[in-house]
Amino acid sequence: MAHGLNIAALSRRTGIPADTLRKWEQRYGVLRPERTPGGQRRYTEHDVQRVEWLRERLAEGFRISEATALLGGATAAAGTPAELRRAIYDAALDADVLALRSLLDQSFAILPLEQALTRVLGPVLRLVGDGWEDGELTVAQEHLVS
C-alpha cells in the first residue's frame, strides 16, 4: 500500500482546495501522486513542497500557468538532489541552456536554499570541473559557464 498524504490531507496542509490540486495535476502535470490499490492519490513531502512553492508564487501575483512553467512539470527532472544533479550535468553535456535554466529554477524552487546549493549546485559544479579535466566536456559546452 502506498504511504503518504491523501488529497484531503494535502489540501489541509497547503490550504489549496482538493479540486484545485486535481486540476493542477491534470492540466499542468506538477503533481504525480502514487495510487493505492483502491485508486486513492498519495502525496509525498516533495509534492507538498511543490504545492507550497506554487501557492507562494500565486500570492506574489503569478498566474498558475506562469508558476508551473517556472517550476517545471513533474517530468521536468525529478525532485531528489541526485536526480537533479544528473539532469543538470546531462544538460551541460548537451549544451542545452534552456534545460539548464529550467533545472536550476526547479532545484531552487523545490529545495531549501542551503540544500539546493550544497546538495545540487556545488556537487554538479564539481562534476562539470571533473568533466572538463577528463575531456568529457568540450569547448562547445564551455560557453555555458563563461
ChimeraX commands (.cxc) that place a marker at each C-alpha (Angstrom):
marker #1 position 0.00,0.00,0.00 radius 0.5
marker #1 position 1.27,3.45,-0.87 radius 0.5
marker #1 position 2.16,5.70,2.05 radius 0.5
marker #1 position 1.84,9.45,2.14 radius 0.5
marker #1 position -0.83,12.08,2.36 radius 0.5
marker #1 position -4.21,11.70,0.75 radius 0.5
marker #1 position -5.61,14.63,-1.19 radius 0.5
marker #1 position -7.68,15.90,1.76 radius 0.5
marker #1 position -4.58,15.96,3.99 radius 0.5
marker #1 position -2.55,17.72,1.29 radius 0.5
marker #1 position -5.32,20.25,0.91 radius 0.5
marker #1 position -5.47,20.92,4.67 radius 0.5
marker #1 position -1.70,21.20,4.91 radius 0.5
marker #1 position -1.25,23.59,1.98 radius 0.5
marker #1 position -4.54,25.48,2.02 radius 0.5
marker #1 position -5.18,24.59,-1.64 radius 0.5
marker #1 position -8.62,23.04,-2.30 radius 0.5
marker #1 position -8.62,19.39,-3.40 radius 0.5
marker #1 position -10.40,20.27,-6.67 radius 0.5
marker #1 position -7.64,22.75,-7.48 radius 0.5
marker #1 position -4.95,20.18,-6.72 radius 0.5
marker #1 position -6.63,17.73,-9.11 radius 0.5
marker #1 position -6.76,20.41,-11.83 radius 0.5
marker #1 position -3.09,21.27,-11.33 radius 0.5
marker #1 position -2.27,17.57,-11.63 radius 0.5
marker #1 position -4.32,17.13,-14.81 radius 0.5
marker #1 position -3.60,20.41,-16.60 radius 0.5
marker #1 position -0.03,21.15,-15.62 radius 0.5
marker #1 position 1.45,17.84,-14.52 radius 0.5
marker #1 position 3.08,19.38,-11.45 radius 0.5
marker #1 position 1.96,16.51,-9.23 radius 0.5
marker #1 position 2.23,12.80,-9.89 radius 0.5
marker #1 position 0.88,11.05,-6.83 radius 0.5
marker #1 position 1.21,7.35,-6.31 radius 0.5
marker #1 position -2.06,5.47,-6.09 radius 0.5
marker #1 position -3.29,2.98,-3.55 radius 0.5
marker #1 position -4.73,-0.32,-4.78 radius 0.5
marker #1 position -8.13,1.39,-4.38 radius 0.5
marker #1 position -7.04,4.29,-6.62 radius 0.5
marker #1 position -6.61,6.97,-3.94 radius 0.5
marker #1 position -3.88,9.51,-4.50 radius 0.5
marker #1 position -0.90,9.52,-2.11 radius 0.5
marker #1 position 1.32,12.59,-1.98 radius 0.5
marker #1 position 4.92,12.85,-0.78 radius 0.5
marker #1 position 6.78,15.63,1.03 radius 0.5
marker #1 position 8.17,16.55,-2.39 radius 0.5
marker #1 position 4.60,17.13,-3.58 radius 0.5
marker #1 position 3.90,19.27,-0.50 radius 0.5
marker #1 position 6.96,21.42,-1.29 radius 0.5
marker #1 position 5.85,21.87,-4.91 radius 0.5
marker #1 position 2.33,22.92,-3.89 radius 0.5
marker #1 position 3.64,25.32,-1.24 radius 0.5
marker #1 position 6.02,26.87,-3.76 radius 0.5
marker #1 position 3.18,27.29,-6.27 radius 0.5
marker #1 position 0.96,28.83,-3.58 radius 0.5
marker #1 position 3.71,31.36,-2.78 radius 0.5
marker #1 position 4.08,32.30,-6.46 radius 0.5
marker #1 position 0.32,32.80,-6.76 radius 0.5
marker #1 position 0.42,35.08,-3.72 radius 0.5
marker #1 position 3.14,37.10,-5.50 radius 0.5
marker #1 position 0.81,37.63,-8.46 radius 0.5
marker #1 position 1.91,34.93,-10.88 radius 0.5
marker #1 position -0.75,33.09,-12.86 radius 0.5
marker #1 position -0.75,29.34,-12.28 radius 0.5
marker #1 position 0.45,28.71,-15.84 radius 0.5
marker #1 position 3.43,31.02,-15.27 radius 0.5
marker #1 position 4.26,29.49,-11.91 radius 0.5
marker #1 position 4.08,25.93,-13.22 radius 0.5
marker #1 position 6.30,26.89,-16.15 radius 0.5
marker #1 position 8.90,28.19,-13.71 radius 0.5
marker #1 position 8.62,25.11,-11.55 radius 0.5
marker #1 position 8.65,22.67,-14.40 radius 0.5
marker #1 position 6.26,19.79,-14.82 radius 0.5
marker #1 position 6.53,16.65,-12.78 radius 0.5
marker #1 position 8.51,15.13,-15.62 radius 0.5
marker #1 position 10.94,18.05,-15.93 radius 0.5
marker #1 position 13.61,16.23,-13.97 radius 0.5
marker #1 position 12.62,14.88,-10.65 radius 0.5
marker #1 position 12.88,16.07,-7.15 radius 0.5
marker #1 position 15.76,14.34,-5.50 radius 0.5
marker #1 position 19.10,16.08,-5.38 radius 0.5
marker #1 position 20.76,13.12,-7.13 radius 0.5
marker #1 position 18.25,13.22,-9.99 radius 0.5
marker #1 position 18.62,16.97,-10.34 radius 0.5
marker #1 position 22.43,16.73,-10.35 radius 0.5
marker #1 position 22.35,14.11,-13.11 radius 0.5
marker #1 position 19.83,16.07,-15.20 radius 0.5
marker #1 position 21.81,19.32,-14.84 radius 0.5
marker #1 position 25.06,17.59,-15.79 radius 0.5
marker #1 position 23.39,15.94,-18.79 radius 0.5
marker #1 position 22.03,19.31,-19.90 radius 0.5
marker #1 position 25.56,20.75,-19.62 radius 0.5
marker #1 position 26.90,17.89,-21.76 radius 0.5
marker #1 position 24.22,18.66,-24.35 radius 0.5
marker #1 position 24.91,22.43,-24.10 radius 0.5
marker #1 position 21.16,22.85,-23.52 radius 0.5
marker #1 position 20.93,26.27,-21.89 radius 0.5
marker #1 position 17.12,26.24,-21.67 radius 0.5
marker #1 position 17.12,22.89,-19.88 radius 0.5
marker #1 position 19.86,24.12,-17.54 radius 0.5
marker #1 position 17.85,27.20,-16.66 radius 0.5
marker #1 position 14.71,25.16,-16.04 radius 0.5
marker #1 position 16.52,22.56,-13.92 radius 0.5
marker #1 position 18.26,25.20,-11.83 radius 0.5
marker #1 position 14.95,27.01,-11.33 radius 0.5
marker #1 position 13.40,23.72,-10.30 radius 0.5
marker #1 position 16.23,22.98,-7.86 radius 0.5
marker #1 position 15.79,26.31,-6.12 radius 0.5
marker #1 position 12.01,26.03,-6.27 radius 0.5
marker #1 position 11.62,22.66,-4.60 radius 0.5
marker #1 position 14.56,22.60,-2.21 radius 0.5
marker #1 position 15.51,24.94,0.61 radius 0.5
marker #1 position 18.31,27.28,-0.49 radius 0.5
marker #1 position 21.02,25.57,1.57 radius 0.5
marker #1 position 20.12,22.14,0.18 radius 0.5
marker #1 position 19.93,23.43,-3.39 radius 0.5
marker #1 position 23.43,24.88,-3.02 radius 0.5
marker #1 position 25.10,22.08,-1.06 radius 0.5
marker #1 position 23.35,19.03,-2.47 radius 0.5
marker #1 position 22.78,20.07,-6.09 radius 0.5
marker #1 position 24.72,23.09,-7.34 radius 0.5
marker #1 position 28.03,22.51,-5.52 radius 0.5
marker #1 position 28.29,18.82,-6.44 radius 0.5
marker #1 position 27.25,19.42,-10.06 radius 0.5
marker #1 position 29.87,22.15,-10.43 radius 0.5
marker #1 position 32.47,19.64,-9.22 radius 0.5
marker #1 position 31.16,17.14,-11.79 radius 0.5
marker #1 position 31.45,19.76,-14.54 radius 0.5
marker #1 position 35.03,20.56,-13.48 radius 0.5
marker #1 position 35.89,16.87,-13.48 radius 0.5
marker #1 position 34.24,16.53,-16.89 radius 0.5
marker #1 position 36.43,19.28,-18.32 radius 0.5
marker #1 position 39.52,17.74,-16.78 radius 0.5
marker #1 position 38.62,14.32,-18.18 radius 0.5
marker #1 position 37.77,15.77,-21.60 radius 0.5
marker #1 position 34.10,14.77,-21.36 radius 0.5
marker #1 position 33.03,18.38,-21.79 radius 0.5
marker #1 position 34.22,20.03,-24.96 radius 0.5
marker #1 position 34.93,23.62,-25.90 radius 0.5
marker #1 position 31.35,23.80,-27.25 radius 0.5
marker #1 position 29.99,23.35,-23.74 radius 0.5
marker #1 position 32.40,25.84,-22.14 radius 0.5
marker #1 position 30.22,28.79,-23.20 radius 0.5
marker #1 position 27.68,27.62,-20.59 radius 0.5
marker #1 position 29.80,28.96,-17.75 radius 0.5
marker #1 position 31.58,31.85,-19.39 radius 0.5
marker link #1:1,2 radius 0.2
marker link #1:2,3 radius 0.2
marker link #1:3,4 radius 0.2
marker link #1:4,5 radius 0.2
marker link #1:5,6 radius 0.2
marker link #1:6,7 radius 0.2
marker link #1:7,8 radius 0.2
marker link #1:8,9 radius 0.2
marker link #1:9,10 radius 0.2
marker link #1:10,11 radius 0.2
marker link #1:11,12 radius 0.2
marker link #1:12,13 radius 0.2
marker link #1:13,14 radius 0.2
marker link #1:14,15 radius 0.2
marker link #1:15,16 radius 0.2
marker link #1:16,17 radius 0.2
marker link #1:17,18 radius 0.2
marker link #1:18,19 radius 0.2
marker link #1:19,20 radius 0.2
marker link #1:20,21 radius 0.2
marker link #1:21,22 radius 0.2
marker link #1:22,23 radius 0.2
marker link #1:23,24 radius 0.2
marker link #1:24,25 radius 0.2
marker link #1:25,26 radius 0.2
marker link #1:26,27 radius 0.2
marker link #1:27,28 radius 0.2
marker link #1:28,29 radius 0.2
marker link #1:29,30 radius 0.2
marker link #1:30,31 radius 0.2
marker link #1:31,32 radius 0.2
marker link #1:32,33 radius 0.2
marker link #1:33,34 radius 0.2
marker link #1:34,35 radius 0.2
marker link #1:35,36 radius 0.2
marker link #1:36,37 radius 0.2
marker link #1:37,38 radius 0.2
marker link #1:38,39 radius 0.2
marker link #1:39,40 radius 0.2
marker link #1:40,41 radius 0.2
marker link #1:41,42 radius 0.2
marker link #1:42,43 radius 0.2
marker link #1:43,44 radius 0.2
marker link #1:44,45 radius 0.2
marker link #1:45,46 radius 0.2
marker link #1:46,47 radius 0.2
marker link #1:47,48 radius 0.2
marker link #1:48,49 radius 0.2
marker link #1:49,50 radius 0.2
marker link #1:50,51 radius 0.2
marker link #1:51,52 radius 0.2
marker link #1:52,53 radius 0.2
marker link #1:53,54 radius 0.2
marker link #1:54,55 radius 0.2
marker link #1:55,56 radius 0.2
marker link #1:56,57 radius 0.2
marker link #1:57,58 radius 0.2
marker link #1:58,59 radius 0.2
marker link #1:59,60 radius 0.2
marker link #1:60,61 radius 0.2
marker link #1:61,62 radius 0.2
marker link #1:62,63 radius 0.2
marker link #1:63,64 radius 0.2
marker link #1:64,65 radius 0.2
marker link #1:65,66 radius 0.2
marker link #1:66,67 radius 0.2
marker link #1:67,68 radius 0.2
marker link #1:68,69 radius 0.2
marker link #1:69,70 radius 0.2
marker link #1:70,71 radius 0.2
marker link #1:71,72 radius 0.2
marker link #1:72,73 radius 0.2
marker link #1:73,74 radius 0.2
marker link #1:74,75 radius 0.2
marker link #1:75,76 radius 0.2
marker link #1:76,77 radius 0.2
marker link #1:77,78 radius 0.2
marker link #1:78,79 radius 0.2
marker link #1:79,80 radius 0.2
marker link #1:80,81 radius 0.2
marker link #1:81,82 radius 0.2
marker link #1:82,83 radius 0.2
marker link #1:83,84 radius 0.2
marker link #1:84,85 radius 0.2
marker link #1:85,86 radius 0.2
marker link #1:86,87 radius 0.2
marker link #1:87,88 radius 0.2
marker link #1:88,89 radius 0.2
marker link #1:89,90 radius 0.2
marker link #1:90,91 radius 0.2
marker link #1:91,92 radius 0.2
marker link #1:92,93 radius 0.2
marker link #1:93,94 radius 0.2
marker link #1:94,95 radius 0.2
marker link #1:95,96 radius 0.2
marker link #1:96,97 radius 0.2
marker link #1:97,98 radius 0.2
marker link #1:98,99 radius 0.2
marker link #1:99,100 radius 0.2
marker link #1:100,101 radius 0.2
marker link #1:101,102 radius 0.2
marker link #1:102,103 radius 0.2
marker link #1:103,104 radius 0.2
marker link #1:104,105 radius 0.2
marker link #1:105,106 radius 0.2
marker link #1:106,107 radius 0.2
marker link #1:107,108 radius 0.2
marker link #1:108,109 radius 0.2
marker link #1:109,110 radius 0.2
marker link #1:110,111 radius 0.2
marker link #1:111,112 radius 0.2
marker link #1:112,113 radius 0.2
marker link #1:113,114 radius 0.2
marker link #1:114,115 radius 0.2
marker link #1:115,116 radius 0.2
marker link #1:116,117 radius 0.2
marker link #1:117,118 radius 0.2
marker link #1:118,119 radius 0.2
marker link #1:119,120 radius 0.2
marker link #1:120,121 radius 0.2
marker link #1:121,122 radius 0.2
marker link #1:122,123 radius 0.2
marker link #1:123,124 radius 0.2
marker link #1:124,125 radius 0.2
marker link #1:125,126 radius 0.2
marker link #1:126,127 radius 0.2
marker link #1:127,128 radius 0.2
marker link #1:128,129 radius 0.2
marker link #1:129,130 radius 0.2
marker link #1:130,131 radius 0.2
marker link #1:131,132 radius 0.2
marker link #1:132,133 radius 0.2
marker link #1:133,134 radius 0.2
marker link #1:134,135 radius 0.2
marker link #1:135,136 radius 0.2
marker link #1:136,137 radius 0.2
marker link #1:137,138 radius 0.2
marker link #1:138,139 radius 0.2
marker link #1:139,140 radius 0.2
marker link #1:140,141 radius 0.2
marker link #1:141,142 radius 0.2
marker link #1:142,143 radius 0.2
marker link #1:143,144 radius 0.2
marker link #1:144,145 radius 0.2
marker link #1:145,146 radius 0.2
view
